Amino acid sequence: LLLCAPIHNLPTKSIRTEEIIMSDQALASFYREIFSDLAVSSEESDAIKEKLIEVNPPPDKLVWLRSSAFRIGSEFLTDDNDGNTNLLRCINRIVHAVETTCMEPVVNENEDFSEESVEELYRTVFTDLSIDGEENKELFQFFKQTNRPPASKLIFSRAAAFRIGVEFLSEDRESNVSLLRCINAIVHALEMTCMTPKPFELKADLPSNMNNLSLSDAAQYLWDLDVNRLTPNQDYKINVQSGKKPYWKEDNADDPLFTSVDTQAFRRPTYKAFIALLDNYTAQTGQRETVTYTERKENGTFLRAIMQSGPMQFCHKYCVANGDNVPEDPDEFMKLLNRIWFDLYRRAGSGQDSSGFEHVFLGELKNGKVSGFHNWVYYFMEEKRGNVDYKGYIYPKSYSDAETNSNDHVLTLQFEWNGVLKNVGTSFIGVSPEFEIALYTMCFLTGDEENAIELNTGSDLFKLNCKVYSMSGKIGTSFVEALEHED
């Protein structure tokens, strides 16, 4: 049973180890093999746990791991009640392996806990085979306060959802799919309120001597470790439409850039913590920024979340090995990240009106122009609000470059933001917040103002110039410029 697969597909220079990470496609195949005979032996249960230990999923991947078991399991529903009962047992075994291997309890003992109340609630939920927003809130309230399970009852509370769910199986496939959704919602509420991911530690096969690793090679490692990246034409769809030269005034795109995005991804810890920061700033330079206590807490939450990821833990190791006086202690490194990304400085006017994070990820308005604004998540959200008007992608620098299309993870584009033109801007598309913070941090702490990077995205090969400029000893701006592009 394979849960991991090689990730390098394009022929390119042999500069990296044969790094293996968990792929979504491999996981789907793994689950399907488990479900194929609708039985999980004790040996297979042990194998699932051993594989989870081997692939070492970061916290952001745990919800996906569990929900995928339900989603893929639904493919194996039939009109046979006994078979469907066995399917529920198989899903329960997978969820049990994820919880016991990758999570730990956060609850205290509760002498008033009632098993009967748990079973009564589950039967109520399953009665109409649906859970609306209000019922979902009630589930969270139930596990958090009303009948909080002690650590010794967490397995019972989760297994009971499957056991009682069996009572509501029917010969109707759609009803059974709805039942699986209900069980998944119950398990999600239980995990979110009563469990937490175990601390993540990067265990990938990394170079023994980081000093010998170039910044370009290090950037490829970041890419390979970014399991939180979204998949084009699956998790999101873009419509690049027509290209243009930067100086062409006409609008070459009638439609938005983003056709769709599976916003479920935005519930993952790093995405959720990132999005919480996006309303903390004033776009106009020259207007003094004020950082509230809540906003400082949000900055800390974001930094703690991304430090529980492979890209940022690799970034830390690389910067310690190649930077000047970069602290080895993770807490001290987070203080350094906070300073270079979130400390305010003066960009225009007389007050502290800017920060590296605001400029790079959200963008600013200065002298009637858009500066910064290189993040795809914020772009998508602003486009959805009607604040961004996509004008088309910018033609490649060379006629020999590959054609721009919907699976490109690097895109140079032109757009208006609140009626103000961004003549040329390059953004990564689909990558996680931790990948971008890690890349730009490595360039700032160990590189030069301009850094040549060759990036194999699996479908394309990009030669990039990663630019990073300092202001007041902090990040003033950082972004990539696409130099060459091959399929």
N, C-alpha and C positions, 0 to 999 in steps of 0.2 A: 504494500500500500504506500504510494508515494504522495507526500504532501508538499514537496518542494521541487523546483525545477531550475535549470540554468536560465539565466535571464538575458544573456547576450545573444542577439540574433544576427546583427549586421557584422560583416567582416570588417575588422578594424585592427589597429596595431595591438599587439599582445602586451599590454601594460598592466593588467590586473590579474589577481588571483581568480580562479574559477569560483567566484562567490555564488552561493546558493541561498536564495531566500524563498519564502513561501509565495507562491503565485495564486491568484484567484482561480485560474483555470485548473491548476493542480489540486487545489482544495475541493473544487466541484467534483473532479474525478474521484478523489478520495472518498467523499461523502457518497457518491453514487455507487462506489464499490461496496461500501458498508451496507447500503440499503438494498443492494441487488438480491440478497437472499433473505432480507427482513429478519436478520438475527445477528446479535453481537455476543460472541463468547467472552468469557473472562480474559482469554488471551488477547482477543481483539481490543477489549477495553484497556488493557495494559499497553497495547501497541499505540492506541490513540493518545494516551497520556505521554508515552515516550516520544511520540512524534511532536506533540505540542512543546515538550521540553526542548527538543532538538531545534525546532524552528523559532522558538522564543518570540512569540508575537508581542508587539508593544501594546500598551493599554488601549490605544485608539482602534486596534483591530479586534478587540474582544467582542463587542456587540455584533460586529459583522460576522465573526466566526459563529456565534450562536444563531443569529437570525438566518444565516445561510443554511444551517442545518434544517430549519423549518421550511425555507423556500425550496431547497432542492428535495427535501423529503416529500413535499406536496406532489412532486412528479410521480411518486410511487403509490399514490392513493388509487385504490380500485373500488369495486363494489363488493369486495369480500371483507366482511367485518373482522374476521380473524387476522387477515393480512394487515389491515389497517391498525389493529391493536398492536401487532408486532412492530409496525412502523413507528408508532408512538413510543414504544419501548426503546427502539433504536435511537430516536432523536433524544430521548431522555438520557441515554448512555453518553451521547456526544456532549450534551449540555453539562452533564455531571463531570465529564473529563475536563471541560473548559473551566468550570467553576473551581474544581478542586486543585487543578494544576496551575491556573493563572490568576486566581482571585483569592481573597481572604475575607473573613467576616469583619464587620465594623460595629457589630451590635453588642450590647451588654445583656446580661441575663435578665429575663422577664418572667417572674413567677406566675404572673396572671395570664400568660399566653394560653390561647385556647385553640386546640386542633379543630374542634367542632366549628368554631367561627370561620376558620380558614376554609373548611370544606363547604360550609354554607355559602360563603362568598363566591367560591368557584362555581357552584351550581347556579347561583343567580346570574353570574356573568355568562355562563354557557347557555342559559335558557333561550336567548334570542340570537346567539352566535354572532354578536357584534359588540364592539366597545367604542363608544364615542368619547369625545374629549372630556366630558364631565365624569364619565365612568373611569377613565384613565387617571384622572386626578384623585378619585376616590380610592383607586388601587394604591397609589403612592401614599395617600394619607393612612390607609389601612396598615400597610407594612411599616410606615414610619412612626405612627403614633397609636392608632386605635388598637392594634394587636401585633405589636412588634415582635418578630420571632427571635428568640435567643439563638446563639450560635449553634447550639445542639439541635435546633429544630429547622435549620435552613434547608437541609436535604429533604426533610419531610415536607416542608412547605412547597418546594419546587416539584418533587416527585408526585405530590398529591394532585397538582394541576394536570399531569398526564394521566394518573390513575382515574381521576373523576372525569377527565375528558373522554375516556373510553366509553363511558355511559352515554355520551351524546353523539357517538359515531352513527352514521346512517348509510344508506345505499346511494345517497346523492353526493356526488363528488364535490360540487360547489359548496355544499354545507360543510363537508369535511375540511375543505380548504379554509373556510371561515373559522372553523373550530381551531385549526392550527394557528391561525392569526391570533385568536383569543388566548391560547396557551402561551404563545410567544410574548404577547403583551403582559400577561401575568408574570412570566419569568423575568421580563425586562424590568418591570416595576420592583420585583423582589431584589434583583441584582443591584439596581440603581440606589435603593434605599438601605440595603443591609450588607452589601459587599463592596469591596474596592479592589482594583487591580494590584497585584503584588508589584513591588518596586521593580522597574525594568533596568536591566543591565545588558549592554550590547555584548553579544557573545559571538559575533560573526568572525570569520577567518580574515583578520586584518593584517596588514604588513607589520612585521616585527619591529621594523625601524621606520617610523614615520618621517624621520629627517630626510630619507632618500626618496620620498614620494613627492612628485611635482604637484603644483596646485591644480593643474589640469586633471591629473590622475585622481587627486583627492575629490574633485568635483564629480568624477564618474562614480566613485564610491558612494558619495551622497545620493546620486541618482539611483544607484542600485539598492540602496538601503531605504528608499522612500516608499515603503509599502502603503503609505497613506495617500498616495497619488491617485487621482481619478483617471479612468480609462476613457479615451475619446471614442465617440459614437456608441458608447455604452452607458457610462455615468453622466456624460454630457454630450451635447451636439452643438457644433458651431457652423455657421454659414458664412464662409469668408467672402463670397460673392466676387466682385471685380477688384483688380489691382489698380494702382495709380502711382504717379510720381509725387513726391511730397509737395511740389509747387503747383500741382493741378488743383484748381479751385472747386471743380465740380464734385458732387456727392456720387460716388461710385457704388453705393450700397443702399438699396431701398429698404432692406430689412435689418433687424438687429443682428449683431454678431452671434449672440447665444440664442439657439433655437430652444434648448432645454438643458436643465441641470437637475440631477437627482439631489435635492437639497437634504435628503436624509444624511448625506455625508457631513453636512454642517452641524450635526449633533455630536460628531466625534469630539473628544476633549480638546484637541489642539485647534480644530476649526471653530468650535464653540467659544473657546477662550479668545481666539483671534477676532471673531466677529464682535465680541463684547467691547473691543477697543475702538471700533470704527466710528462711534459717535462721540469721541472724546476730544475732538479738535475743531478749530475754526479754519476754514480753507484759505481765507485771505491772509497773506503775509502782512506784517506790520501791525497786526492786532495781537496783543499780548495773550498768550495762552495761560489758563489757570488749571492746575492739576489738583483735583479734589482727592480726599481720602479714599473714596470709592474707586476712583480711577487708578490710584496707586495700587490698590488691592487687585484690580483687574490686570494691571501690568505684571504683578507678581504671580497671579494665577496663570497667566499666559506663559511666562518664563518657566514656571514649574512644570507645566504641561508639556512644553516642547522638549524640556530636558529629559523627559521620559520617552524619548524617541531615538531611533537609531541614528538619523542624520545629525542631531544635535550632540549626541554622545560621541560620535565620530569627530564632529567639528571640534569639540573640546579637546579630545586627544591630539588632534592635528595641530591645533593652535598652541597647546602646551609644548609640543615638540618643535614647532617652527616659529612661534612668535616670541616677542620680547616680554619677559616677566608676566606671562599669562599664568594665573593661579591654577594649581592642580586640584584644589578643593572645589567640588561642584558648587557649593554655596557661594564661595568667593567668585567663581566664574560667572554665576548668575548676577552678582553685583556688578561685575564688569559689563555684562550684556545690558543690564538696566541702564548703566551710565552711557554707553555708546549709542544705544537705540532710543532711550526714553528721556534722558536729561535734556532740558530745554536750552536753546541758545538763540541768539539774534540772527535772523536771516535778512530782515528788512525793518526799517524803523528803529526805534530806540529800546524796545522791550524784547523779552524772550518770547518769540512768536513761532518757534519751529522746533522740530526734533527729527532725528533720522527716520524714526518709524513713520511719523506723519508724512514726511516728504516722499519716501520710497513707496509706501503701501497705499496711502490715501491721495496724495497729491496736494498741491497748493496752487493758488492763483496769485501771480506776481506780474505786475506791469502789463495786465491784460492778456497774459498767456498762462497756460497750464504747465506747471513744472512737476516733475516726479510722476506719481500715479502709475505704478508699474505692476499692480497686483490684479490678478484675474478675478478673485472672489469679489473684491470691492467693485471692480468694473461690472461684473454681472449684476450685483445688487443695485448699483446706480442705473444701469441700463434698464433693469426691470422697473425701477421707479420713474423712468422717463427722463432722467437727468443726463444720460449719455446718448449721443447720436453717432453711431458708427459710420464712417465715411469710406471705408475700404482698406484693404491691406496695401502696404508699400511694396512695390516691385523689388525683387532681389537685386543685389548689387551687380550680379553677373548673369548673362544670358544662359550660362551653363548650369546655374543653380536649379535645384528641383522645384517643381511646381508647388505653390502654396495650396494646402488642402486642409480638410477637417481633422486629420489626425496629427497635425503638427503641434508639438508641445512648446514651440517658440514662434511667436508671431509679432511682426512689425506692422503697426497699424496707425491709422489717423482717425481722430474722433473729436467731437465737441463735448465738453462737460459744462453743463449749465450755460450753454451758448458761447463758451470760450474754447478756441481751437487748441488741440494738442496736435501739432503738425506732424511729428513723428514720435512714436513711442514703441518700445519693445517690451513684451511681457512673456513670461512663462505661462502656459495654459495648463490647468489641471493639476499642477504640483501642490504639495502641502505647504502650509505656512512654515513648518519647521525646515523644509528643504531650502526655501528662499533665505530665511534668517541664517541658516548654517552656511550657505554659499557666500553670502555677502559678508558675514562675519569673518570667515576664513580669509577672504580677499582683503578685508580691512586690517586684520591683525597680523597677517603673514605675507601679504602680497604687495603689489605696487598700485598706482592709480589706474593702470590699464593692465589686464591680465588675460593672456591668451588661453582659451579653454576649448578643448574638443570634446563634445558630448554625444554619446551614442544613446539615443532614446529608445532603441528597439525597433523603430520603424524608420528613423531618419538619423543622419549624422550631421551635427551642427558644429561649425567652427565659430566660436563666440569671442567677443572681447568684453570681459566683465570689468566694468568701470566702477571705481569707488573713490570718492573724494571726501576729504575731512573738513569739518568745520568745528572750530573750538575744541579740537581733540576728540570729536565725536563723528559719527557718520553723517556727512552732509547730503550725499546721494549715493546710490548704487543701483546699477541696472546692467543688463546685457545688451550688446549690439551684435546682430547677426552678420557675420562676415561671409560665410559660405554655408550651403545647405545641399546635402545629397540624400537621395532616397536609399 
